[in-house]
Amino acid sequence: MMSKLYPLAALAPAAALAACATPGDPGSAPGTCDADAASGFVGQKATGRVGTQIVEATGARELRWGPPGAAFTMDFRPDRVNVMYDEAMTITDVTCG
């Protein structure tokens, strides 16, 4: 009985990896941020609505606002988009991590 189950158990890691891939982008995990997709938001006012649009455009799962002079942790999160803005609430940069 055990010998019949072993081949199926060997397929489990491959099935788990396949579940992480998104159609059209092999090897990319769902929620992975693409900052290039949000480059058009630089120069716009930093608002909640624009933040939501940036998350949707980048495919990120989490948004981190970067006010002027703020300190950030250095932990890298491929599913997070960072939106930096200046004193006038104008978006100056959009990055992932």
Secondary structure, DSSP 8 states (H G I E B T S, - for coil): -HHHHHHHHHHHHHHHHHHH-BTTBTT--TT---GGGGGGGTTSB--HHHHHHHHHHHT-SEEEEE-TT--------TTEEEEEE-TT-BEEEEEE-
